[in-house]
């Protein structure tokens, strides 16, 4: 991966709908070169998915919750069963198997507190392996998304660097 690839990845992680022409203006390559590089980066697994970030409020799911879940049994089969249940639950937007005080951290959406209570009954109280869970209601979505620093971009440029796109070579 070179600097052009890094710039393309950084631009695409912020907006996957931009045209190859818009990428070309940001990166300093032709639109065709940007298109080919983006396809190669997808094929190589650098881009896992092109997704849309939806408005929970517009969909009637404005209650966002962060939930710490602790299991009683952490045997591989029990962990796999819980992971599969969370993957299948449409309310769960993100699920992380973590170290620390809890075994899992969930980010989920609900219509209201009654909807969340129904979720807890189905997935926590009815699941004999859930020892406890702790819920925090989100008061404000301060930052959402999956953008991350991409080595070789302006955000990660060395001190004194111009951050300009690299010169294209033939």
C-alpha positions, -999 to 999 in steps of 0.1 A, spaced: 0 0 0 15 33 -10 5 69 -1 -21 71 -30 -38 40 -16 -38 55 19 -53 87 6 -80 68 -12 -88 47 19 -90 78 40 -114 96 16 -136 65 11 -139 58 48 -155 93 52 -178 90 22 -181 58 1 -204 75 -24 -179 99 -38 -172 95 -75 -139 84 -89 -136 120 -103 -140 134 -67 -114 110 -54 -90 120 -83 -92 156 -73 -83 147 -36 -56 122 -44 -39 136 -75 -44 106 -98 -68 100 -127 -103 89 -120 -96 56 -137 -65 50 -115 -86 58 -84 -113 34 -95 -88 6 -101 -70 12 -69 -102 13 -49 -113 -20 -64 -79 -35 -56 -81 -23 -20 -116 -39 -17 -104 -72 -31 -74 -72 -8 -97 -67 22 -88 -32 33 -124 -22 28 -147 -46 46 -180 -30 36 -196 0 20 -224 10 44 -249 38 51 -252 54 85 -289 57 92 -307 81 115 -320 62 145 -345 91 152 -359 90 117 -364 52 120 -381 55 154 -352 39 172 -338 70 190 -330 52 223 -293 42 220 -278 20 247 -244 8 257 -246 -25 276 -219 -45 294 -227 -82 296 -210 -107 319 -214 -144 313 -213 -171 340 -195 -196 317 -168 -186 292 -163 -219 276 -159 -217 238 -193 -232 231 -211 -208 255 -192 -178 240 -200 -189 205 -237 -193 214 -239 -158 229 -220 -143 199 -244 -159 175 -274 -147 194 -261 -111 193 -253 -114 155 -289 -124 149 -305 -97 171 -314 -68 148 -313 -43 177 -276 -50 183 -256 -26 161 -222 -35 175 -210 -63 197 -175 -66 211 -160 -95 231 -137 -77 255 -113 -80 284 -120 -62 317 -150 -62 340 -175 -75 314 -172 -101 287 -191 -82 260 -199 -46 252 -230 -40 231 -243 -9 213 -279 -13 205 -310 7 195 -345 6 208 -378 24 202 -382 32 239 -375 17 273 -403 -8 270 -387 -21 238 -353 -24 255 -369 -42 284 -384 -68 260 -349 -72 245 -334 -78 280 -360 -105 287 -354 -123 254 -316 -121 254 -305 -117 290 -331 -129 315 -341 -159 294 -304 -168 287 -292 -189 317 -255 -181 310 -259 -143 315 -247 -135 350 -254 -98 348 -256 -68 326 -252 -31 331 -269 -5 308 -260 31 301 -285 51 280 -268 74 255 -277 111 261 -260 124 230 -243 108 200 -211 129 201 -192 109 175 -203 79 155 -188 60 127 -159 37 120 -132 61 106 -97 55 118 -63 70 112 -48 57 79 -10 57 80 4 79 52 -24 105 52 -23 141 63 -38 132 97 -8 110 102 18 131 84 52 136 100 58 170 117 68 195 91 52 176 62 30 195 38 4 167 37 0 173 -1 -8 143 -23 23 126 -36 36 133 -71 23 107 -96 49 86 -113 45 69 -146 
